[in-house]
């Protein structure tokens, strides 16, 4: 259920059908292996995974800012 909810909220419904464990960084949109020791944050019962500490910090500073506008998301990321 949590994986389905995360996939719906991230806009990637086919994530729930994937055999590998991938999450989408909500800041830059990069695919992240959620089994690895990637940076993560938990908010309102959902775990968000990040490609690196810069994206995690950007999300933690203002989680409401990150919508589906990829051009805005890429500006915050220096690790991708």
C-alpha positions in Angstrom: 0.0 0.0 0.0 2.8 2.5 0.9 4.6 1.8 -2.4 1.4 2.4 -4.3 0.7 5.6 -2.5 4.2 6.9 -3.0 4.0 6.0 -6.7 0.7 7.8 -7.1 1.9 10.9 -5.3 5.2 11.0 -7.3 3.3 10.7 -10.5 4.9 7.4 -11.5 2.1 4.8 -11.3 4.2 2.2 -13.1 6.7 2.3 -10.2 4.4 0.0 -8.2 4.7 -2.6 -11.0 8.5 -2.5 -11.2 10.4 -5.5 -10.0 13.4 -3.4 -9.0 13.1 -1.1 -6.0 13.2 2.5 -7.4 11.8 5.6 -6.0 11.8 9.0 -7.6 13.6 12.0 -6.0 10.8 14.6 -5.6 13.3 17.4 -6.0 15.1 16.6 -9.3 13.1 13.6 -10.5 16.0 11.2 -10.6 15.4 7.5 -10.0 16.8 6.4 -6.6 17.3 2.8 -5.3 15.2 2.8 -2.1 17.1 -0.3 -0.8 20.4 1.6 -0.8 21.6 4.0 1.9 20.2 7.0 0.1 19.2 10.1 2.0 15.5 10.0 2.9 12.9 12.1 4.8 9.6 11.0 6.2 6.6 13.3 6.0 3.0 12.6 6.7 3.6 8.9 6.8 5.4 8.8 3.4 9.2 8.1 3.0 10.8 10.2 0.3 14.2 9.2 -1.1 16.8 11.5 -2.6 19.8 11.3 -4.9 22.0 13.2 -2.5 22.1 15.6 0.5 21.4 18.7 -1.6 18.1 17.5 -2.8 17.2 16.2 0.7 18.0 19.6 2.2 16.0 21.5 -0.5 13.0 19.2 0.2 13.3 19.5 4.0 13.5 23.3 3.8 10.3 23.6 1.7 8.5 20.3 0.9 5.4 22.1 -0.6 7.6 23.7 -3.3 8.3 20.5 -5.2 5.6 19.9 -7.7 5.9 18.3 -11.1 7.8 21.3 -12.6 11.1 19.6 -13.5 12.9 22.8 -14.4 12.4 24.2 -10.9 13.4 20.8 -9.4 16.7 20.7 -11.3 17.8 24.1 -10.1 18.0 22.8 -6.5 20.1 19.8 -7.3 23.9 19.8 -7.6 24.4 16.1 -7.1 22.6 14.7 -10.2 
